[in-house]
Amino acid sequence: MSKKHPVVVVTGSSGAGTSTVKKALESIFHRQKIRSVIIEGDSFHRYDRAGMQHRVEESNRAGINFSHFGEAANQFGKLEELFRTYGENGTGQKRFYLHNDDEAKLQRERLGIDCATGEFTPWEDIEPDTDLLFYEGLHGLVKTADIDMTRYVDLKVGVVPVVNLEWIQKIHRDSKERGYSKDEVIDNILRRMPDYVKYITPQFSETDINFQRVATVDTSNPFIARDIPTPDESFVVIRFRKPDIRNTDFTNLLSMISGSFMSRRNTIVVPGGKMGMAMEIVLMPIISDLMRRRDRACS
């Protein structure tokens, strides 16, 4: 961990709501004039889109489990190295994974090189003189026999829906946006489950704060759900690992977020439609404290 160069991690699987907390943090950074370097988890995958498809097909033929969630498909060591070097001296390397044509066009114009959708840009040094590093993706808090990213992270945030809700979101997204059949999506969920249990789920025991969306409608069979439950059809359970250390003022949180209540001494529950606002209210004082510590360390 680092006072001069703090590292903030938001980890959660695709569709979990990490983009919501990313927007909340970017809003905080903007208001507090914090210069952040943003790292996308997809950029530390080991294979581009074509290479990943080839490896999946090859593994399927060999009867081997292989998925984006697992260690074999990702550069865990390089991500841990980035967290370490940034914490030590504010340096490191990043790249971009190009999800779509718009992103590819933007990077072609910026770099002046040919790059296409589904590929990575070349590794490049992160911009100098930033205040903090912000990572958002699948694996920001992974621990294995050889890797422990948590030791270099100053603020650990998890974003995860209950698993049935997560499956509903994935089935609808992959079917409607990516053209997969429901059976193909279900097969993909089952194929990735061992890696999900081994690498994704344990991270949420390492977080300082977890945001978990829970539906208030029936999701007991996610494979037949016609719609994704809306934010207003859900609650968000916010769990603080050590509220006393973060000086969390629950009385203030309850007064600021209408409809909220406490379910345990370290847990507050808020209406799903107020998830973004709750994230800003919860995270603002913590980020401010990181910046005050940074200013004192740098003075």
C-alpha positions in Angstrom: 0.0 0.0 0.0 1.1 3.6 -0.6 0.4 7.0 0.8 2.0 8.9 -2.1 0.6 6.8 -4.9 -2.7 5.1 -3.7 -4.3 2.3 -5.7 -8.1 2.0 -5.8 -9.6 -1.2 -7.1 -13.2 -2.0 -8.1 -13.6 -5.6 -8.9 -16.7 -7.5 -10.2 -17.8 -9.7 -13.1 -19.2 -8.3 -16.3 -22.7 -6.9 -15.8 -22.3 -6.7 -12.1 -22.5 -2.9 -11.9 -18.8 -2.0 -11.9 -19.6 0.7 -14.6 -21.9 2.4 -12.1 -19.2 2.7 -9.4 -16.7 3.7 -12.1 -19.0 6.6 -13.0 -19.4 7.5 -9.3 -15.6 7.5 -8.8 -14.9 9.5 -11.9 -17.4 12.1 -10.7 -15.6 12.3 -7.4 -12.2 12.6 -9.2 -13.6 15.4 -11.3 -15.1 17.4 -8.4 -11.9 17.0 -6.3 -9.6 17.7 -9.3 -7.9 14.3 -8.8 -5.6 13.3 -11.6 -6.2 9.5 -12.0 -4.9 6.9 -14.3 -7.6 4.5 -15.2 -6.8 0.8 -15.9 -9.3 -1.5 -17.5 -9.2 -5.1 -16.5 -9.8 -6.4 -20.0 -6.4 -5.0 -21.0 -4.7 -7.7 -18.9 -6.3 -10.6 -20.7 -3.6 -12.8 -22.2 -5.3 -13.3 -25.6 -7.1 -11.0 -28.0 -10.6 -11.9 -29.3 -9.4 -14.3 -32.1 -6.7 -15.9 -29.9 -9.2 -16.4 -27.0 -11.7 -18.1 -29.4 -9.0 -20.4 -30.7 -7.9 -21.3 -27.2 -11.5 -22.0 -26.0 -12.1 -24.2 -29.0 -8.8 -26.0 -28.5 -9.5 -26.6 -24.8 -13.0 -27.8 -25.5 -11.7 -30.5 -27.9 -9.2 -31.5 -25.3 -11.8 -31.6 -22.5 -9.9 -28.8 -20.6 -11.7 -26.0 -18.7 -10.6 -22.6 -20.0 -12.3 -19.2 -19.5 -11.7 -15.5 -19.1 -12.0 -15.9 -15.4 -9.0 -18.2 -15.0 -5.3 -17.7 -14.5 -4.3 -19.2 -17.8 -6.3 -16.5 -19.7 -4.9 -13.5 -17.8 -1.6 -11.8 -17.0 -2.0 -11.7 -13.2 1.7 -11.2 -12.7 1.8 -8.2 -14.9 -1.2 -6.6 -13.2 0.3 -7.2 -9.7 3.5 -5.6 -11.0 1.6 -2.5 -12.1 0.0 -2.1 -8.7 3.4 -2.5 -7.0 5.4 -0.1 -9.2 2.6 2.5 -9.2 2.5 2.3 -5.4 6.2 2.6 -5.1 6.9 5.5 -7.5 3.7 6.3 -9.6 4.9 4.5 -12.7 3.9 1.5 -14.7 2.6 0.3 -18.1 -0.9 0.0 -19.5 -2.7 -0.8 -22.8 -6.2 -0.9 -24.1 -8.4 -3.7 -25.3 -10.6 -2.5 -28.2 -14.1 -3.7 -27.6 -15.7 -2.1 -30.6 -15.1 -0.1 -33.8 -15.4 3.3 -32.0 -12.7 2.4 -29.5 -10.5 1.1 -32.3 -10.9 4.3 -34.4 -10.1 6.4 -31.3 -6.9 4.5 -30.7 -5.8 4.5 -34.3 -6.1 8.3 -34.3 -4.3 8.6 -31.0 -1.4 6.2 -31.8 -1.2 6.5 -35.5 -1.1 2.8 -36.0 -3.4 0.1 -37.4 -5.5 -1.6 -34.7 -8.8 -3.4 -35.0 -11.7 -4.4 -32.8 -10.9 -7.3 -30.5 -7.2 -6.5 -30.4 -4.9 -4.8 -27.9 -3.0 -1.6 -28.3 0.8 -1.7 -27.6 2.0 -1.4 -24.0 2.8 2.2 -23.1 4.0 4.1 -20.0 1.2 5.6 -17.9 1.0 9.3 -17.8 3.3 11.0 -15.3 2.3 13.0 -12.2 -1.0 11.3 -11.5 -2.6 11.3 -8.0 -3.9 7.7 -7.9 -4.5 4.6 -10.0 -8.0 3.3 -10.5 -8.5 -0.2 -11.7 -11.9 -1.6 -12.8 -12.3 -5.2 -13.9 -12.5 -8.9 -13.0 -9.3 -9.6 -11.1 -8.2 -6.6 -9.1 -8.0 -8.5 -5.8 -6.8 -12.0 -6.9 -4.7 -14.1 -4.6 -3.0 -17.3 -5.7 0.0 -19.3 -4.5 2.3 -16.8 -6.3 0.2 -13.6 -6.6 -1.3 -11.4 -4.0 -2.7 -8.1 -5.5 -4.4 -7.1 -2.3 -1.1 -6.1 -0.6 -0.7 -3.2 -3.0 -4.2 -1.9 -2.9 -5.3 1.0 -0.7 -9.1 0.9 -1.3 -10.8 -2.4 -2.3 -14.4 -2.2 -3.6 -16.5 -5.2 -4.8 -19.6 -4.9 -6.9 -21.6 -8.1 -7.3 -25.3 -9.0 -7.8 -26.7 -12.2 -6.2 -25.8 -15.0 -8.6 -29.2 -15.6 -10.1 -29.5 -11.9 -11.0 -26.0 -12.0 -12.5 -27.0 -15.0 -14.7 -30.2 -13.2 -15.8 -28.1 -10.2 -16.8 -25.6 -12.3 -18.7 -28.3 -14.4 -20.5 -30.1 -11.3 -21.7 -27.0 -9.4 -22.7 -25.3 -12.2 -24.6 -28.5 -13.2 -26.3 -29.7 -9.7 -27.4 -26.4 -7.9 -27.9 -24.0 -10.7 -28.9 -26.3 -13.1 -30.8 -25.8 -16.2 -28.7 -28.6 -18.7 -28.1 -29.8 -19.2 -24.6 -28.3 -22.7 -24.6 -24.9 -21.3 -25.7 -25.0 -18.8 -22.8 -25.9 -21.4 -20.3 -23.0 -23.7 -21.5 -20.7 -20.7 -21.2 -21.8 -20.1 -17.6 -21.3 -23.7 -16.7 -17.8 -23.8 -18.4 -16.7 -20.8 -16.5 -18.1 -21.8 -13.1 -14.9 -23.6 -11.7 -12.8 -20.5 -12.5 -15.6 -18.2 -11.1 -15.6 -20.1 -7.8 -11.8 -20.2 -7.7 -10.8 -16.7 -8.8 -13.8 -14.3 -8.7 -15.8 -15.2 -5.6 -12.9 -15.2 -3.1 -12.1 -11.5 -4.0 -15.3 -10.4 -2.2 -13.8 -11.6 1.1 -10.9 -9.2 0.6 -12.9 -6.0 -0.1 -13.2 -3.0 2.2 -16.7 -2.3 0.8 -19.1 -4.6 -1.1 -22.1 -3.4 -3.1 -24.4 -6.3 -3.8 -27.7 -5.9 -5.7 -30.5 -8.1 -4.6 -33.7 -8.4 -6.6 -37.1 -8.0 -4.9 -38.9 -10.0 -7.6 -38.7 -13.7 -8.2 -35.4 -14.8 -9.8 -35.6 -18.4 -8.6 -35.2 -19.7 -12.2 -32.9 -17.3 -14.0 -33.0 -19.4 -17.2 -36.6 -18.5 -17.9 -36.7 -14.9 -16.7 -38.2 -12.6 -19.4 -36.7 -9.4 -18.1 -33.8 -8.1 -16.1 -35.1 -6.8 -12.8 -34.9 -3.0 -12.8 -33.0 -0.9 -10.2 -36.4 0.0 -8.7 -37.1 -3.8 -8.3 -34.1 -4.3 -6.1 -32.1 -3.3 -3.1 -28.4 -2.7 -2.8 -26.7 -4.3 0.3 -23.6 -2.3 1.2 -21.2 -4.1 3.6 -18.2 -2.5 5.2 -15.5 -4.9 6.2 -14.1 -2.7 9.1 -16.4 0.3 9.5 -14.5 1.6 12.5 -11.3 1.9 10.6 -13.0 3.9 7.8 -14.8 6.1 10.3 -18.1 5.3 8.6 -20.9 7.6 9.8 -24.0 5.3 9.4 -26.3 7.9 10.9 -25.3 10.4 8.3 -25.7 7.8 5.5 -29.2 6.9 6.7 -30.3 10.5 6.8 -28.9 11.2 3.3 -30.4 8.2 1.5 -34.1 8.0 1.7 -35.5 4.5 2.2 -32.2 3.1 3.6 -31.9 1.0 6.7 -29.3 -1.0 8.6 -29.4 -4.8 8.6 -26.3 -5.4 10.6 -23.8 -3.2 12.5 -21.6 -3.0 9.4 -24.3 -3.2 6.7 -26.6 -0.6 5.2 -29.3 -1.4 2.6 -30.4 1.2 0.1 -33.1 1.2 -2.7 -31.7 0.0 -6.0 -32.5 3.2 -7.8 -30.2 5.1 -5.4 -27.2 2.9 -6.1 -25.1 5.5 -7.9 -25.9 8.2 -5.4 -25.1 5.9 -2.5 -21.7 5.0 -4.0 -20.8 8.6 -4.3 -21.9 9.4 -0.7 -20.0 6.4 0.7 -16.8 6.7 -1.4 -16.4 10.5 -1.3 -15.0 10.8 2.2 -12.7 7.8 1.7 -11.2 9.2 -1.4 -10.8 12.6 0.3 -8.9 10.9 3.1 -6.6 9.1 0.7 -5.8 12.5 -0.9 -5.2 14.1 2.5 -2.7 11.4 3.3 -1.1 11.8 0.0 -0.7 15.5 0.4 0.9 15.1 3.8 3.3 12.4 2.5 4.3 14.5 -0.4 4.8 17.8 1.6 
